[in-house]
Amino acid sequence: MLNDTLVASAARLHRVREELLSTPLALASLTSDLRRAAAVRIARSVTYAALRAQIRREFEEHMKRDNRPVTVMTSAGLVKGNDAWLCEQPIPGLPERKISQQPHLHDGR
């Protein structure tokens, strides 16, 4: 039953398409619709790129302007500073870690 419905729908779609393409005015309308859709798609991608650039610019300006120190809880206690995690004291009994190996807050350590 579903297959019959799909076949009938496809046949109807094919018939309507043939009717549209046989009429020069309909063909011109279809072509202009496709061009308009392409223009809208291009405009949207340009708008999206401009929005991303604006957000990035505003974020960078915010970081320059509002780069206040933060307080971070480390295994050494509360540490203040923008790079507070760099100031973490080595844990006795463990080998000293490089800066790139320092745990961050999201590491769960």
N, C-alpha and C positions, 0 to 999 in steps of 0.2 A: 504494500500500500504506500509506504514512504517512497519507495523507488518510483512508483507511478507518478506520485506528486512531484518528485524532483524532475522527472522526464517532462511532465507537462509544463512545469515552471521554466525549464530550460528552453523548451520549444517556444513558449510565449515570449521569453526574453529574446530569443533569436529572431522571431517574427517582428517584434517591435524595433529591434536594432536594424533589421533590413529595411523597415519602413522609414526609419529616421535617416539612414544613410542614402536612401534613394531620392530623398528630397534635398535639393541644393541648399535651401534656406535652413533646413534642419542640420545639415552637415556644417554649414558656416556657423550656426549657433553652437553646435557641439565643439567645433574647433576653438571658438572664442571662449567657451566655458573651460576647456582644457588649458588654454593660455592664461585665463584669469586665475585658475586654480594654481598653476605653476608660479604665477606672479605672487599670489598670496603666500605660497609656501616659501618662496625666496625672501619675501618681506618678513615673515615670521622668523626665519633663521637669522636674518640680519638683526632683527629686534632682539632676539635671544642673545646673540653675541654681544650686542651693545649693553644689554642688561648685565651680563656676566662681567664685562669690562668695568661697568660702573660699580658693581658690588665689590669687585676686587680692589678698585681704586679707593672706594670708601673704607674698606677694611684696612688697607695699607695706611691711609691717612689716620684712621683711628688708632692703629698700633703705634704710629709715630707720636701722636698727640697724647694718648692716654695709656702710656706704658708704666703703670704704677706697680710698685712692689707688691708681691703676694706673700701670704704665709702658707707654708706647706708642711704637712706632718710627715716626718721621715723617721727612720728607726733611731735617729739621734735626737728626736724631739721636734718641736716646732722650729722651723727655720724661715727667716724672712728674706725676701729678695726675688727678683725676676727669675733668676736661675737657681732657686733655692735647692733644687735636687742635686746641683753640682757640689753643694757645700756639705753633703751628707758625710758624716764621719765613718771611717772604716769600722766594720764590726770585728771585735777581737776574736781571734781564732780562725777567721776567714782570710783568704788571700786578698790583697788590695785589688780593687776593680778599676778598670779604665773608665773614663768618663762615659764612653759609649755603652758601657755595661751597667751603668747606674740604673737602679730600678726607678720607674716612673710611678705616679700614683695609680695608674690604671693597670699596673702589673700585678696587683694583688699581694705584693710583698710588704 
